[in-house]
């Protein structure tokens, strides 16, 4: 493989990874929205609870649940651009039954989200607000604007 072929393969893999991330984000949103719809249906028609319970038992939810950074990323991606504290992330994971089996789940969640922040391609941002350190997921701009160069010459007009 020559360098140009390697470069093309790298671009193809990067595009596939980006497509997979978009699919994962959309799938997670679909899962979350269908859960809300099901909750509404079960409130209105409680006799459907047995059918929902049977469905839930038909697949191994424990094997399918995301763990660690993957679980944190899924929560952050569902509510894109929303800032979460570690306590809020812990609560969201608890609601989804994705909380890590740990004596100090907040520490495990904090470690996972910090790993995501450190990963340059995760699109997880960290900021400090009055309520403490917060994290959010921001979808990357598919068409970033070109960098504006600063005009520094004082000899010429800038246009």
Backbone bond lengths (Angstrom), bond angles and torsions (degrees), N, CA, C in turn:
res aa  C-N    CA-C-N  psi(-1)  N-CA   C-N-CA  omega(-1)  CA-C   N-CA-C  phi
1 X - - - 1.451 - - 1.527 107.38 -
2 X 1.313 115.18 129.47 1.465 118.28 178.50 1.535 109.01 -91.69
3 X 1.327 117.60 169.78 1.474 120.43 -176.60 1.531 114.05 -58.77
4 X 1.318 118.10 -35.56 1.466 120.00 179.85 1.527 111.04 -68.30
5 X 1.325 117.66 -40.47 1.460 121.03 176.73 1.534 110.41 -63.71
6 X 1.314 115.66 -40.45 1.472 120.35 178.03 1.524 110.05 -62.88
7 X 1.329 117.07 -41.34 1.461 121.53 179.25 1.529 110.58 -63.27
8 X 1.344 116.80 -42.51 1.461 120.72 179.29 1.533 111.04 -65.66
9 X 1.330 116.04 -40.75 1.456 120.19 177.76 1.526 110.65 -64.03
10 X 1.318 116.62 -40.96 1.463 121.14 177.71 1.527 110.05 -60.32
11 X 1.333 117.64 -46.77 1.464 121.31 179.28 1.529 111.37 -60.55
12 X 1.343 116.32 -42.64 1.455 120.70 179.08 1.530 110.97 -62.71
13 X 1.326 116.37 -43.78 1.465 120.48 179.17 1.520 111.48 -65.79
14 X 1.312 116.92 -39.56 1.466 120.02 177.49 1.513 110.92 -63.04
15 X 1.322 117.06 -40.92 1.468 120.76 178.88 1.524 110.55 -66.48
16 X 1.333 117.26 -41.71 1.456 120.61 177.89 1.529 110.74 -62.17
17 X 1.333 116.22 -40.67 1.454 120.42 178.87 1.526 110.24 -63.71
18 X 1.319 116.76 -43.12 1.469 120.99 179.09 1.527 110.63 -63.41
19 X 1.333 116.74 -43.32 1.465 120.56 178.08 1.528 110.99 -61.93
20 X 1.335 116.21 -40.98 1.462 120.44 179.25 1.523 110.94 -65.07
21 X 1.322 117.25 -40.02 1.468 120.35 177.68 1.527 111.01 -61.91
22 X 1.324 116.43 -42.82 1.462 120.06 178.93 1.528 110.51 -63.99
23 X 1.329 116.69 -41.75 1.464 120.78 178.78 1.518 110.63 -63.98
24 X 1.324 116.61 -42.18 1.453 121.33 179.62 1.523 110.73 -63.08
25 X 1.315 116.52 -44.16 1.461 120.76 178.69 1.517 110.60 -61.30
26 X 1.317 117.25 -45.78 1.465 121.56 -179.96 1.523 110.49 -65.33
27 X 1.315 117.71 -40.76 1.462 120.79 178.97 1.523 110.80 -64.23
28 X 1.318 117.45 -41.12 1.458 120.77 179.34 1.528 110.74 -64.25
29 X 1.308 116.48 -40.11 1.464 119.79 177.26 1.527 110.94 -64.04
30 X 1.320 116.64 -38.81 1.459 121.25 178.01 1.519 110.25 -64.05
31 X 1.322 116.92 -44.42 1.465 120.82 178.66 1.524 110.16 -59.84
32 X 1.323 115.96 -47.81 1.471 119.61 -178.57 1.524 111.68 -63.52
33 X 1.329 117.75 -42.25 1.463 119.47 -178.31 1.527 111.33 -70.13
34 X 1.340 118.18 -36.72 1.463 119.03 177.96 1.529 110.87 -68.77
35 X 1.335 117.46 -32.09 1.466 119.56 175.49 1.525 110.43 -61.78
36 X 1.329 116.35 -42.92 1.463 120.22 179.43 1.530 111.23 -64.81
37 X 1.321 116.54 -41.06 1.470 120.45 178.71 1.528 109.81 -63.91
38 X 1.338 116.57 -43.28 1.466 120.85 179.51 1.527 110.37 -62.52
39 X 1.327 116.63 -41.80 1.468 119.65 177.87 1.527 110.45 -59.07
40 X 1.320 116.93 -42.83 1.464 120.84 178.00 1.515 111.92 -63.74
41 X 1.332 116.57 -43.14 1.463 120.33 178.29 1.526 111.38 -61.58
42 X 1.339 115.99 -42.10 1.460 119.60 -178.49 1.521 112.42 -69.06
43 X 1.338 116.44 -29.72 1.468 118.67 174.93 1.523 110.51 -68.54
44 X 1.313 115.75 -41.18 1.468 120.75 -177.60 1.529 111.58 -77.05
45 X 1.329 117.09 -37.62 1.463 122.55 -177.40 1.529 109.19 -126.92
46 X 1.323 118.30 78.17 1.465 121.85 -176.42 1.529 113.62 -59.93
47 X 1.332 117.38 -23.18 1.462 119.69 -179.71 1.530 112.09 -68.11
48 X 1.327 118.09 -11.25 1.470 121.24 176.35 1.528 112.40 -83.70
49 X 1.312 117.32 -4.92 1.468 121.21 -176.81 1.525 111.62 -58.98
50 X 1.336 117.89 -37.14 1.466 120.28 179.84 1.526 110.97 -63.38
51 X 1.329 116.78 -41.47 1.467 120.14 179.35 1.524 110.85 -64.60
52 X 1.325 116.68 -38.71 1.468 120.07 178.35 1.530 110.57 -68.58
53 X 1.318 116.61 -40.95 1.467 120.75 178.68 1.525 110.35 -62.77
54 X 1.311 116.31 -41.96 1.469 121.20 179.03 1.533 110.38 -62.38
55 X 1.329 115.48 -42.42 1.470 119.28 177.96 1.529 110.56 -62.42
56 X 1.332 116.66 -47.12 1.460 120.76 -178.35 1.524 111.44 -60.08
57 X 1.330 117.26 -36.71 1.459 120.96 -179.81 1.523 112.77 -77.09
58 X 1.326 116.98 -14.62 1.470 120.06 -175.67 1.526 113.97 -76.54
59 X 1.304 117.35 -14.65 1.462 118.96 176.49 1.509 108.47 -132.17
60 X 1.288 115.54 154.25 1.460 121.49 -175.10 1.520 109.71 -83.26
61 X 1.318 115.89 92.48 1.459 120.55 -177.81 1.520 111.65 -62.55
62 X 1.301 117.66 -32.76 1.469 121.13 -179.03 1.533 110.83 -63.01
63 X 1.328 116.78 -40.25 1.464 120.26 -179.60 1.527 111.16 -70.95
64 X 1.324 116.65 -28.31 1.460 120.61 -175.44 1.518 114.12 -90.43
65 X 1.316 117.81 -15.44 1.460 119.03 -174.48 1.526 111.09 -70.74
66 X 1.319 115.57 139.41 1.466 118.12 177.42 1.523 110.50 -72.15
67 X 1.314 115.82 156.35 1.459 121.29 -178.40 1.517 109.87 -130.25
68 X 1.323 115.62 156.36 1.454 122.22 172.38 1.512 113.48 55.73
69 X 1.327 115.06 -132.03 1.465 121.31 -176.88 1.527 111.17 -61.81
70 X 1.323 117.49 -33.22 1.468 120.54 179.20 1.533 110.54 -63.14
71 X 1.333 117.33 -41.50 1.460 121.24 178.97 1.527 110.61 -66.91
72 X 1.332 116.48 -43.75 1.469 120.62 179.15 1.528 109.92 -62.24
73 X 1.327 116.75 -44.21 1.466 121.32 179.46 1.526 110.29 -60.61
74 X 1.323 117.34 -41.50 1.462 120.67 -179.88 1.529 110.97 -61.56
75 X 1.328 116.99 -42.45 1.472 120.45 178.75 1.524 110.27 -64.13
76 X 1.323 116.37 -46.35 1.465 120.08 -177.87 1.527 111.90 -65.09
77 X 1.316 117.09 -36.45 1.459 120.25 -177.96 1.525 112.58 -72.35
78 X 1.320 117.51 -28.53 1.459 119.92 -179.14 1.517 110.39 -64.43
79 X 1.319 116.47 -40.44 1.464 120.32 179.27 1.520 109.21 -114.66
80 X 1.303 114.24 67.26 1.456 122.96 -179.39 1.529 111.19 -51.70
81 X 1.302 115.74 138.62 1.469 124.08 177.95 1.538 113.69 75.81
82 X 1.327 118.93 -4.42 1.467 120.77 177.18 1.526 108.70 -86.37
83 X 1.317 116.10 135.68 1.461 121.92 178.24 1.531 109.31 -85.89
84 X 1.337 117.06 132.67 1.458 123.61 178.91 1.520 110.00 -121.18
85 X 1.326 116.60 139.13 1.461 120.68 167.51 1.534 106.57 -84.80
86 X 1.316 116.75 168.53 1.464 119.98 177.02 1.533 109.37 -61.81
87 X 1.327 117.33 -40.49 1.471 120.34 179.25 1.540 111.06 -60.21
88 X 1.322 116.95 -39.94 1.468 120.19 178.70 1.528 110.91 -68.38
89 X 1.328 116.69 -38.30 1.471 119.78 176.49 1.518 110.23 -63.63
90 X 1.323 116.75 -42.76 1.470 120.65 178.48 1.531 109.62 -59.15
91 X 1.323 117.17 -44.77 1.469 120.70 -179.70 1.531 111.08 -64.41
92 X 1.321 117.43 -42.35 1.471 120.61 178.10 1.532 110.51 -62.26
93 X 1.309 117.26 -40.86 1.469 120.66 178.02 1.533 110.54 -67.14
94 X 1.332 116.61 -37.21 1.467 120.59 178.48 1.530 109.93 -63.28
95 X 1.324 117.75 -44.82 1.465 122.51 -179.97 1.529 110.57 -59.44
96 X 1.319 116.36 -38.58 1.471 120.72 -178.29 1.529 112.51 -84.33
97 X 1.319 116.71 -2.17 1.465 122.63 -175.55 1.530 111.28 62.85
98 X 1.328 116.36 37.25 1.463 122.96 179.60 1.528 111.83 -112.32
99 X 1.298 117.56 7.51 1.456 121.18 -175.97 1.527 109.98 -62.90
100 X 1.335 117.59 135.91 1.465 119.36 179.90 1.527 110.82 -65.49
101 X 1.322 115.66 145.91 1.460 121.25 176.44 1.521 107.45 -77.76
102 X 1.305 115.88 91.98 1.454 121.72 -175.03 1.520 108.49 -150.30
103 X 1.333 115.95 151.46 1.464 119.71 175.65 1.527 110.63 -70.22
104 X 1.318 116.44 -26.53 1.460 121.83 179.02 1.532 108.68 -127.88
105 X 1.349 117.47 76.71 1.466 119.15 -176.08 1.529 113.28 -60.63
106 X 1.330 118.15 -30.74 1.466 120.22 179.10 1.520 110.80 -61.49
107 X 1.330 117.04 -38.21 1.473 120.00 178.50 1.524 110.96 -66.35
108 X 1.327 117.03 -39.98 1.461 120.74 178.48 1.526 110.71 -65.54
109 X 1.327 116.41 -41.56 1.466 120.80 179.02 1.526 109.93 -66.31
110 X 1.322 116.75 -43.39 1.476 120.81 178.32 1.541 110.34 -59.27
111 X 1.316 117.00 -44.02 1.469 120.35 178.90 1.522 111.04 -62.78
112 X 1.333 116.51 -41.70 1.474 120.36 -179.54 1.521 111.25 -65.02
113 X 1.337 117.30 -45.02 1.471 119.74 -177.63 1.537 110.13 -70.09
114 X 1.304 117.64 -33.62 1.470 119.57 177.31 1.536 110.91 -67.53
115 X 1.337 116.90 -34.99 1.474 119.44 174.76 1.524 110.20 -63.24
116 X 1.333 116.14 -38.40 1.468 119.68 178.08 1.528 111.04 -66.67
117 X 1.314 117.05 -40.29 1.466 120.35 177.68 1.520 110.05 -61.29
118 X 1.327 116.49 -41.25 1.466 121.29 -178.59 1.530 112.21 -68.52
119 X 1.327 117.10 -27.77 1.467 120.71 178.12 1.523 107.86 -75.88
120 X 1.286 117.24 114.58 1.467 121.66 -173.15 1.527 113.56 -63.55
121 X 1.336 118.19 -25.12 1.460 119.93 -176.47 1.534 113.52 -97.58
122 X 1.340 117.53 12.28 1.464 119.63 -176.76 1.527 113.28 -87.35
123 X 1.328 117.95 -18.03 1.474 123.09 -178.58 1.528 113.09 63.57
124 X 1.327 116.61 26.50 1.457 121.71 175.77 1.520 107.94 -97.32
125 X 1.321 115.38 127.70 1.461 121.06 179.63 1.524 109.56 -107.39
126 X 1.315 114.41 154.24 1.462 121.78 179.08 1.522 107.66 -128.04
127 X 1.336 117.15 136.76 1.463 121.11 178.62 1.527 108.49 -149.91
128 X 1.317 114.85 153.89 1.464 120.27 177.98 1.519 108.64 -104.38
129 X 1.335 114.96 126.90 1.453 122.84 177.37 1.518 108.68 -122.13
130 X 1.317 116.06 -177.70 1.465 120.40 179.89 1.525 112.07 -58.97
131 X 1.327 117.13 -35.14 1.465 120.14 -178.05 1.529 112.78 -85.98
132 X 1.325 117.29 5.01 1.464 121.20 177.88 1.513 111.99 118.01
133 X 1.313 114.97 -161.46 1.463 121.82 -179.73 1.525 108.50 -78.14
134 X 1.326 116.15 134.53 1.462 122.89 -179.03 1.521 109.38 -126.27
135 X 1.335 114.35 156.95 1.459 121.46 -178.67 1.520 108.26 -134.33
136 X 1.347 115.33 150.29 1.464 119.65 174.89 1.524 109.42 -153.60
137 X 1.320 113.69 161.10 1.462 121.95 174.63 1.515 107.34 -104.70
138 X 1.316 116.73 133.13 1.462 121.90 175.78 1.519 108.21 -124.97
139 X 1.307 115.42 124.60 1.469 120.16 177.35 1.523 107.99 -62.85
140 X 1.330 117.52 131.98 1.465 118.70 179.40 1.524 111.25 -66.32
141 X 1.314 115.98 146.74 1.456 121.60 178.38 1.525 108.31 -70.63
142 X 1.345 118.04 118.19 1.462 119.59 -178.06 1.528 113.02 -68.07
143 X 1.324 116.15 -20.10 1.460 120.90 179.93 1.526 109.22 -129.42
144 X 1.335 116.46 73.68 1.473 117.06 -178.56 1.518 110.72 -63.78
145 X 1.317 114.54 144.44 1.457 119.93 179.18 1.518 109.39 -73.80
146 X 1.304 115.06 146.39 1.461 119.82 178.44 1.525 108.77 -64.75
147 X 1.292 115.25 145.46 1.460 119.54 179.38 1.520 109.81 -64.29
148 X 1.304 116.12 136.75 1.457 121.31 178.77 1.522 107.40 -88.29
149 X 1.306 114.91 124.41 1.464 117.71 179.22 1.512 109.34 -84.08
150 X 1.276 115.63 140.70 1.454 122.12 -178.87 1.531 109.51 -79.11
151 X 1.306 116.67 133.76 1.459 121.52 178.42 1.527 107.28 -79.49
152 X 1.344 116.66 120.69 1.468 118.97 -175.40 1.536 113.46 -119.90
153 X 1.304 116.83 -13.66 1.458 118.12 -178.36 1.530 109.18 -79.67
154 X 1.309 116.19 130.75 1.451 120.10 179.31 1.524 111.76 -96.16
155 X 1.336 117.04 -0.88 1.441 122.47 -177.57 1.527 113.18 -86.78
156 X 1.342 116.42 -21.83 1.455 120.08 -174.13 1.513 110.75 -124.92
157 X 1.322 114.83 161.00 1.456 120.69 174.71 1.537 107.93 -73.32
158 X 1.322 119.20 147.93 1.452 120.84 -177.27 1.515 114.33 -76.91
159 X 1.354 119.54 2.49 1.455 120.50 178.45 1.468 112.22 -132.47
